[in-house]
Amino acid sequence: MLRRLLVVLVPLLVALFAALGGPLAANIAQRETQTVYLDRLADADRFAALADEALRRNRTAALQAEITRYAQVYGIAVAIYDPNGQPVPGLVSQPGFDPGIRGVRDGLATALAGYRSDHIPTVWPWQRTSMVVAEPVGRDSGVIAVVVTVSPTDRLRSTVLLRWGELAALGVLPFLLAVLAGGQLARWVLRPVRDLDRATVAIAAGRLDARALTVTGPPELRRLAGSFNTMVDTVVRTLRRQRSFAADASHQLRNPLASLRLAVDNLADYVQPAGQELHGVAVAEVEEMGHVVDNMLALTAIASTTLVRTRQLVAPILAVHAGRWRQFAADGGMALAVEVPDDRLATYVPADPLGNLLDELVGNACRLSGGSTVLVRATAEDEEVVLSVRDDGGGLSEAERATAGNRYWRGAAHAAVPGTGLGLAICREVVDGWGGRLTLHEAEPHGLEVRIALPAANGRPDQDLTARK
């Protein structure tokens, strides 16, 4: 973000300094041009005074020698024109004077009219032009000749470039200071934003104790960071209270349910034949309540976990839980298979919560599918590890698969099967919290496939995420 802000800020500073330096550079060129022009005008005025006396007395030898010596010393061509606009023979510096140079004719016409050209074009470093100065000899209708000087501008253009270089050198330090100050200001403004981003990433990764700093930056952003921290505190307290309530309620119900189950079992010898059926229903309900409590405790433990910083191999997790899944399958009269084509597959989900979640999915397949086989498989797809639990039972229709993840949903075919309708919904919420996806698909040729896609962990086992950044 800082680089993007500087990309916007630096061009603005460049435009600002260009807006300030452009007029200064133009003023420098105009000032240097005017200085040279005034110097050439003084020389032309001197030649005009000499020409006035020489032409009136018809003694031009001294003037001719002065023109020649001036051209040799200063490299400036000089010519004396008569009132008809023609060079006076012998009063033209040779060699070097070119009457076709731009500006000679215009300056000559103005001077013959009795006026001095007060406006001289600014000489820019990239223009290879000569400076033409035309000075009338005499005034108004008494103009008897015109002095024209043609000066090369190489030195003038070099001087302008030198002054521009000095201006640029003087402007570099303020520009660098402005960029440095802008960078520091941008860092100061963005520091709370970076802290907020860092805190949100940490909280999303499960570190609920992460908070944004509120001691630096603009007051508005500090207040925003403080409000964010307050919001996180409130959310964390609410989550802890919810989890504590579920865990405490499940734990506290264990003993009363155990006592109730014992009492119901002890009543078996005292129940009349007519009440045996109702007694069996009571035993089944107590067992179901115990199962619900156990599930609540297990799912509460799963829901309280988040992605960790260490890499977890998937194959050992499946191997540890495979024995329990085979017992589930045997109880349901089914066969179970576990496939892990690549034993290097890994994710950042803790081993126990992931195993418990798969326990719930395999248990559902064994209890509810009505099939003969269950396949648990782990594969790699793009940047994800995909865990699937597939059965060959009756499956679910498309409409049922769309609503099966809702809380308390029970399929029409499973209404008589013990269950709460919470297991799959909680599993989906937990997987979402881990940054993955839980989806239901139709198995071929028939049955149901539950797929869990989790972020893959590439690299060596137990490699810290921070080392990979």
CORBELJO-V549642 format. One record per backbone hydrogen bond with DSSP energy under -0.5 kcal/mol. NH is the residue of the N-H (numbers start at 1). CO is the residue of the C=O. E is the energy in kcal/mol with one decimal. If there is no record, write none. Layout:
nh = [NH NH]
co = [CO CO]
e = [E E]
//
This chain:
nh = [5 6 7 8 9 10 11 12 13 14 15 16 17 18 19 20 21 22 23 24 25 26 27 28 29 30 31 32 33 34 35 36 37 38 39 40 41 42 43 44 45 46 47 48 49 50 51 52 53 54 55 56 57 58 59 64 65 66 67 68 69 70 71 72 73 74 75 76 77 77 79 80 81 81 82 83 85 88 91 93 97 98 99 101 104 107 108 109 110 111 112 113 114 115 117 118 120 124 127 128 129 131 132 133 135 137 138 140 142 143 144 145 146 147 148 148 149 150 151 151 157 158 159 160 161 162 163 164 165 166 167 168 169 170 171 172 173 174 175 176 177 178 179 180 181 182 183 184 185 186 187 188 189 190 191 192 194 195 196 197 198 199 200 201 202 203 204 205 206 207 208 210 222 223 224 225 226 227 228 229 230 231 232 233 234 235 236 237 238 239 240 241 242 243 244 245 246 247 248 249 250 251 252 253 254 254 255 256 257 258 259 260 261 262 263 264 265 266 267 268 269 270 271 271 275 276 276 279 280 281 282 283 284 285 286 287 288 289 290 291 292 293 294 295 296 297 298 299 300 301 302 303 304 305 308 312 313 314 315 317 318 319 320 321 322 323 325 326 327 328 329 330 331 332 333 334 335 337 339 341 343 345 347 348 354 355 356 357 358 359 360 361 362 363 364 365 366 367 368 369 374 375 376 377 377 378 379 381 384 385 386 386 387 387 388 389 390 390 391 392 394 401 402 403 404 406 408 409 409 414 415 417 426 427 428 429 430 431 432 433 434 435 436 437 439 439 441 443 449 450 451 451 452 453 453 454 454 456 457 458 462 463 465 467 468 468 469 469]
co = [1 2 3 4 5 6 7 8 9 10 11 12 13 14 15 16 17 18 19 20 21 22 23 24 25 26 27 28 29 30 31 32 33 34 35 36 37 38 39 40 41 42 43 44 45 46 47 48 49 50 51 52 53 54 54 60 61 62 63 64 65 66 67 68 69 70 71 70 75 150 148 91 79 146 86 144 82 80 88 78 93 96 97 98 101 103 104 105 106 107 108 109 111 110 134 116 118 122 124 126 127 151 130 149 147 145 136 114 139 140 137 137 81 135 79 146 133 77 131 149 153 154 155 156 157 158 159 160 161 162 163 164 165 166 167 168 169 170 171 172 173 174 175 176 177 178 179 180 181 182 183 184 185 186 187 188 190 191 192 193 194 195 196 197 198 199 200 201 203 202 206 207 218 219 220 221 222 223 224 225 226 227 228 229 230 231 232 233 234 235 236 237 238 239 240 241 242 243 244 245 246 247 248 249 250 251 251 252 253 254 255 256 257 258 259 260 261 262 263 265 266 267 267 268 272 272 273 275 276 277 278 279 280 281 282 283 284 285 286 287 288 289 290 291 292 293 294 295 296 297 298 299 300 302 348 347 311 345 345 313 314 315 316 317 318 319 321 322 323 324 325 326 327 328 330 329 372 374 376 378 341 342 312 455 350 351 352 353 354 355 356 357 358 359 360 361 362 363 364 365 335 390 337 375 388 339 386 384 381 454 379 384 385 452 377 450 375 388 448 373 369 397 398 399 400 403 421 406 421 411 412 414 422 423 424 425 426 427 428 429 430 432 431 453 437 451 449 447 441 389 439 449 387 437 451 385 452 383 346 456 311 460 309 464 464 465 465 466]
e = [-2.3 -2.5 -2.3 -1.2 -2.5 -3.1 -0.7 -1.1 -2.2 -2.8 -2.7 -2.3 -2.8 -2.4 -2.4 -1.9 -3.4 -2.7 -0.7 -1.0 -2.9 -2.4 -2.5 -2.3 -2.2 -2.5 -2.6 -2.6 -2.3 -2.5 -2.3 -2.2 -2.6 -2.6 -1.8 -2.7 -2.7 -2.0 -1.8 -2.7 -2.5 -1.9 -2.4 -2.2 -2.0 -2.2 -3.0 -2.2 -1.6 -2.6 -2.9 -1.6 -1.7 -0.9 -2.4 -2.8 -2.2 -2.1 -2.4 -2.2 -2.5 -2.3 -2.2 -2.1 -2.4 -2.6 -1.5 -0.5 -0.5 -1.8 -2.2 -1.6 -0.5 -2.9 -3.0 -0.6 -2.3 -3.5 -2.2 -3.2 -0.9 -0.5 -0.6 -1.7 -2.0 -2.4 -2.4 -2.3 -2.1 -2.2 -2.5 -1.1 -1.9 -1.9 -0.7 -0.9 -0.6 -0.6 -2.0 -0.6 -1.4 -2.7 -0.6 -2.3 -3.0 -3.3 -0.8 -0.5 -2.7 -1.0 -2.5 -1.0 -2.1 -3.1 -2.9 -0.6 -2.6 -2.6 -2.9 -0.5 -2.8 -2.2 -2.4 -2.3 -2.3 -2.3 -2.6 -2.4 -2.4 -2.3 -2.3 -2.8 -2.8 -2.4 -1.6 -1.4 -0.9 -0.8 -2.0 -3.1 -2.6 -2.5 -2.7 -2.8 -2.8 -2.7 -2.7 -2.5 -2.7 -2.6 -2.5 -2.6 -2.5 -2.8 -1.7 -0.5 -2.9 -2.5 -2.5 -2.6 -2.9 -2.6 -2.6 -2.3 -2.2 -2.6 -2.6 -1.5 -1.6 -2.5 -1.7 -1.8 -2.2 -2.5 -1.9 -2.6 -2.5 -2.7 -2.5 -2.4 -2.3 -2.5 -2.6 -2.5 -2.2 -2.6 -3.0 -2.5 -2.4 -2.7 -2.7 -2.4 -2.5 -2.8 -2.7 -2.6 -2.6 -2.8 -3.2 -3.1 -2.3 -2.6 -3.1 -1.6 -0.7 -0.9 -0.6 -0.8 -2.2 -2.5 -2.6 -2.7 -2.9 -2.2 -2.6 -2.8 -2.5 -2.2 -1.1 -1.4 -0.6 -1.2 -0.7 -0.8 -1.9 -0.5 -1.1 -2.4 -2.3 -1.9 -2.3 -2.3 -2.3 -2.5 -2.4 -2.3 -2.4 -2.5 -2.2 -2.3 -2.6 -2.4 -2.5 -2.4 -2.5 -2.2 -2.4 -3.2 -2.1 -1.9 -2.0 -2.9 -1.3 -1.8 -2.4 -3.3 -0.5 -2.6 -0.5 -0.6 -2.0 -2.3 -2.2 -1.6 -1.1 -0.5 -2.0 -2.2 -1.5 -2.2 -2.8 -2.6 -2.6 -1.5 -1.4 -3.6 -2.7 -2.4 -2.8 -0.6 -0.5 -1.4 -2.4 -0.5 -1.8 -2.5 -2.8 -2.3 -2.2 -2.1 -1.7 -1.8 -2.9 -2.6 -2.2 -2.1 -2.4 -2.2 -2.9 -1.4 -2.5 -3.2 -2.9 -0.5 -2.4 -2.0 -2.4 -2.4 -2.0 -2.8 -3.0 -0.5 -0.6 -2.9 -2.8 -2.4 -2.9 -0.5 -2.2 -1.1 -1.9 -2.6 -1.6 -1.0 -1.1 -1.6 -1.9 -1.5 -0.9 -1.3 -0.9 -1.2 -2.8 -2.4 -2.3 -2.0 -2.5 -2.5 -2.4 -2.0 -1.3 -1.5 -2.6 -1.9 -0.5 -2.4 -2.7 -1.8 -2.8 -2.4 -2.8 -0.6 -3.2 -2.7 -0.5 -2.7 -0.6 -2.4 -2.5 -0.7 -0.9 -1.2 -1.2 -0.9 -0.7 -1.2 -0.6 -0.6]
//
